[in-house]
Amino acid sequence: MELSLVILAVVFILIAVRQVGRFRFRIWQVMCAGAVAVLLTGQISPDDAIHAVDIQVMVFLLGMFILGEALAESGYLYSLAGSLVSGCRDSSRFIMVFILSMALLSAFLMNDTVAIIGTPLALYFGRRMGIDIKMLLLSLCFAVTTGSVASPIGNPQNLLVATGSGFESPFVTFFLYLALPTVLSLILLVVFIRAYYPAEHARKIEASPDLCVVDRDLTRIVKVSLLLVVVCIILQIALASRPFGIEYTMPLSFIAVAGAAPIVLFSRKRVSLVRNIDWPTLVFFISLFVLMAAVFSTGFFQQLVPSTASSSVAVLYLTSLVISQFISNVPFVALFNPLLVGAGMSAAEAMALAAGSTLAGNLTILGAASNVIVIQNAEKQGETLTFTEFIRLGVPFSTVTGIIFIAWLSFI
């Protein structure tokens, strides 16, 4: 067996167990070790490793992380959240607003970013307004996962599908195929949360939040950045229709660059903001590209493609959902998306791959990095979610939403 396949197997096992004896590993550390291993053992040359890294994806992640960090540091995000819920007088209406707002943010800022900045927000609301904190943490986990499905920039695996599948307008494609089932799933999430926490239903809220902007200069810059992101998304969609005979597709990375540029150029906190972004995730992606390129060169997985590519969207969806529980959704998509594209994967099958791997995060805690981020940050402040508490809602919710997505993608 090729050595790179052995290294891949070890990496996947370590990602699944995350701990050996007293040593606990983070996903990015395991992936980085795998990339170093294939380089040191000659499974991939340094030159090929450099070319394997998808610069568009890396630039996009860097830009969005900078924007997300600025949103949190300025206090503008929390001020917006406070304004959204200020009119809620009972917990039932509050949880609906909270879920929909977190979901919408995830569609444009990436789910991991919203998980990072949304956890302290959930804890604040819970403690200040007397709302069940476990309910808020669960709502946050499920909202950021579900809300990110219908956008090519909602999560890393969607970005990999969007950049690797050659869609002329990724936003239009994702919207047409995934918007309706995503909206239905979010409505169902509100219903499920209310059903699982009946004591919180329509209970009067004890206090209103008083969150405010803490850095007005940075907030002004962030507002410009958000406006540029919106304008670029609109342009990206508009250019796909080739207006006036113009044949140009705006790269998704340009959207993130436009959002980060005002912050990097004009903020006095640019150094600290860049220093505090999620660098481990960037290391994870660089390592991921290197390791998967080494594995791809063996030709082993290409032998599995014909039967997989000809499968129905139901098989692709369920396969993505299940395997992502063990090897994480991003490595799974990074490995199989280029194989399926080469085998002539249709748009509906690509959307099934994206949706199944993303919604894997609603089944168990280990199905998405955003879940781990929420729980780790909550534990720093004395709160947590257990595996049982998560799957108690995750299994039935994932079953119902899976039926919705599979039915829609099978007949659209």
N, C-alpha and C positions, 0 to 999 in steps of 0.2 A: 504493500500500500504506500502511496506517495506520502512523504513526510508532512507536507503541508496539510493533508487531510487529517493526519493524526493530531497536528497542532490545532486545527479547527475543532476537532472533537473535544480536545482538552479544554479549549477556550469555552465552548458551549456548556460543558459540564460545570466548569467553574462559575460561569454566569448563572447557571441554574441553582447551584448550591450556595454560592456566594461566601462560603466559609469552610476552612479546613483546620480542624483543631481550634487553637486559640486565634488563628489568623482569619480576619474577615476582609474580603476583597470587594472593592468597588468595581462596577462594570467597566469603567474606563481603564482601570489598572489592568484588568484581565485582557481586554482587547489590545492595549498597548504592548503587553508582554507577548501576545500572539504575533503582532506585527514585527516586533524585534526578533522573535524566534525565526520567522520565515526569512528575514533579512540575514541573520547571522548564519543560518544553515544553507544559504544560497538558493532558497526556493524561489526567490525573486531578486532581480538585480536592483541596486539603488536607483538606477535610471528609470527602470520600469515602475518602481515604487513611487517615484516622484510623479510620473505621468498618470499613475492610477488614481491619484487624489483628484476628486471633482472640485475644481476651483470655484465653480458657480455655487455649489452647495456650501462650501466653506465660507465664501464671502457673504452669502445670504445669512447663515447662522451668526456670523460675527456681527453683522449690521443689526439684526433683530435683537441680539443679546445686549448690544449697546443701547438701543432704544428702550428695551425693557428695563434695564438698570436705571436709565435716566427717568423713566416714568415713576419708578419706585422711589428713587432718591429725592426727586422734586416734591413728592407728596401729591402730585396731580392726580395719579391714578386713584389714590385713596379718597381724595376730595370728590372725584367723579362718582366713586362708589357710594360715598356718603350722601351725595345729592340724589342718586337713584333710589335709595331706600328710605330717604327722609320722609316720604309721604306714606310709608307703610305703617299702618296702625295695628296690624295683627301678624302673627308669625306665618300664617298661610300665604298671605300676599308677599311677605318679605322673601320667603324661600323661593317663590316663583321668580321674583325680580333678580335675586341672587344667582339662581341657576342660569337664567337667560343671559344675564350680563357677563358672567364668567365664560359661558359658551361662546358668546359673540367675540369677546376679547381673544379667546383661543384661536378663533378662525383667522385672525390677522396678526397676532403676536406670538403664535406657537404655544402649544399646550404646556410645555415644560416651563416656559417663561411665566405664564399665568399661574402655574402651580407654585412657583417660587414666591411670587408677589401676592398671590391670593391666600396663602395659608395664614400669615399674620392678620390679614383682613378678616378671615373667617373666625379666628380666635378672638379678635377684638369685638366683632359683632356679637359673638356668643356670650362673652363675659359682660359686655356693656348693656346688652339688650335682653339678657336672660333667656337666650335661645339655646337649645340643646347643641353642644359643641360637636358631638359625634355626628349628629345629623348634618351639620354644616360641613364637616370634613368629608363625609361621604358625598354630599351634594357637590362639593368642589371637585373631588376626584372624577365623578361621573360626568359632570358638566364640561370640564376641560377636555376630557376624552371624546365625548359625543360631539361637542361643538366644533372640534377640530376636523371632523371627518370630511365635511363638504368643501374644504379649501385646500388648494395645492400648497399653501404655506402654513397650514394649521398644525402640522407636526412633521418631524424629520422623514418618516417613511412616506408620507404623501409627497414631500418634496423630491424624494428619490424617484418615485413613480412619475411625477410630473416632468422632471428633467430628463429621465431616461426613456420615456415613451414617445417623445417627439410630438406632443400635442401642440397645435398651432396656438391655441388659447386655453391654457390649463384651467383658468378660472371658469370659463364657460363650460368646459367639459365636466369638471368636478361639480359645478352647480347643477347642470342638467341631469346628471346621473345620481347625485347624492344629496341634493338640497332637500327634496321632499321627505325622504325617509329620515333624514337628520332632524328636521323640524318635528315630525311625528314622534321620533324617539325622545326629543327634549320634552315634549308635552307629556309623554308617558313617564318620563323621569320625575316630573313634578307630581304626577298621580301616585307613582310608587313611593316616593318619599313621604307623601301625606299618609299613605296607607300603612307604611312601616313605622311612622311616628304619629299615631292618632292623638296623643296628648298634646302635641304641638299645633294641631290643626285649629286655626282661627282663634288662637290664644292672644290676648292683648299683649303688645310689646311694652316692656317696662320703661325703656328709655330710648331716646333718639341719638344717633351718632353725631359727633361734632368734629369730624375729620376735616382738616383744612390743608391748604398748600403750605409747605414749609420752606420752599425755595422759589421765590417768584421769578427770578432771573432764569433759572433752569426751566421753569414751567413754560415761560414764553417761548423758549427754544424748542421744547418738547411739542408744543402746539403746532409749531411750524413743521416739525418732523412728521407728526401725524397727518397733517394736511398733505404733505408731499407724498406720503405712502398711499393715501386715498387717491390722489391725482394720478400717481403712477399705475395703480391698479386699474383705474378707469381707462387710462391710455392703453394699457396692455390688452384690455378687452376690446377697445375700439380698433386698435391696429390689426387685430386678428381678422377683421372684416375687410381689410385692404381698402380703406377709404381713399378716393381719388387715385386709385391705382398704386398706392404706396405698398410695397412688399417689405415689411419690416416687423420682426417679432421682438418685443422688448424682453430681455432676459429677466427671469425672476430675481436674480441677484441684484439687478439695478434698483428694484424696489427697496431692498434693504439698505443699499448704499445711499439712496436718496433720504431714507429715514435717519440714518446714522450721521450723515454728513454735517448737518447744522450743529449737532451735539459736539462732534469732534472738532469742528472748525471754530465754534463760537463760545462754547461753555468753558468757564474757568475751572470746572471740575473734570475736564476731559480725562486727565491722567488717572484720577481715582476711579472714575466710572469705567474706564477700559480695564483697569487693574482688577476691579471687582466682578467682572462678568464671569460667566460659567466656562472658564478655560478647560476644566476637565472634559466637558462635553465636546469641545473642539478637538481635543487630543483623541477622544474616543472615535470621532468620525475620521480623522486622518488615519488612525490605526485600522479602522474598519475597512477603508478603501484599499489599503496595502494588503491586509490579510486576504480579503475576498479576491483581489487580483491574482494572488498566488494560488488560491484554491481554484479559481476559474481556469487557470492555465493548465491544470491537470486534466481537464476534460471529463472528470468523473460525473459531475452533476448534469452535464449536457446530455448524457445518456438517458437521464430521467425525464427530459423535457417533452418528447412526443406525447406520452400518455398524459402528462400533467397539463400541457397546453391545450389538448383537445377536450379537457374536462369541462363540465358545466361551471357556471359562476358559483353555484352552490358548493361544489367541491373545492374551488379555489378559496371561497370565503371561509368555509369550515376548516380547511387545511391551514390557512393563515391564522385563524383564531386559535387553533389548538397548538400549533408549533410555536407561536409567539409566546406561549406560556413558559416554554422551556429554554428557548435561545434568544428571547427578546425580539420585539417586532422589527427593529431597525436592521439588525444583522440578517434576519430572515429575508426582508425585502431587498436588501443590498445584494444578497446572494442569488435570489430567484428572479428578480425583475429583469435583469439583462438576459437571462436564459429564456424567459417567457417572451420577451420582446423579440428575440431572435427567432423564436418559433412562430411568430405571427400572432401574438396575443391581441385580442380585440379590445376596444375601449371599455366595453362592459366588463370584460375579464380583468382589465387593469384596475377598474374601479372596485371590483370584488376583492382584489388583492389589497388595495389601499384600505378599504372599509374593514375587511376582516382583520388585518394586522393592527389597525387602529383600535377597533372595538374590543380587541383582546384585553385591553386595559380595563374594560368593564366586567370581565369575568373573574379575575383574581388580582390581588395586589401586584404580583410579579408580572402581570401582563403589560405593564407600561411603566416607564421610568418616572412619569409624572406622579403616579401613585406613591412611589417610593419617596419622591421629593416631598410630597405633602406630609407623609407620615414622619419622615425624619425631621422636618422642620417643626412639626407639631410636638414631637417628643422632646425637643429642646425646651419647650414651654410647659411640659408636664401633661400633655394630652397625647392620645394615640388611637389607632384603630387596629383591632386584631384581624387575623386572617379569616376567622369565622364570621365576625361582624361584617366583613366586606362581602364574602361570597353569599351570605344570607340574602343580600339584595342583588349581588352581582349575577348569580346563576339565573334566577327568574327573569331579571331585566335583560340579560344578554340573550336568553332564549326568545323572548318576545321581539326584541329589536332585530335579532338575527333573521327571524321569519320575515319581518318587514323588508329588510335590505335584500335578502335573497329573492323574495317575490318580485320586488320592484326591478332589480337588475336582470332578472330572468325574462321579463316581459317588456322592458323599455325598448 
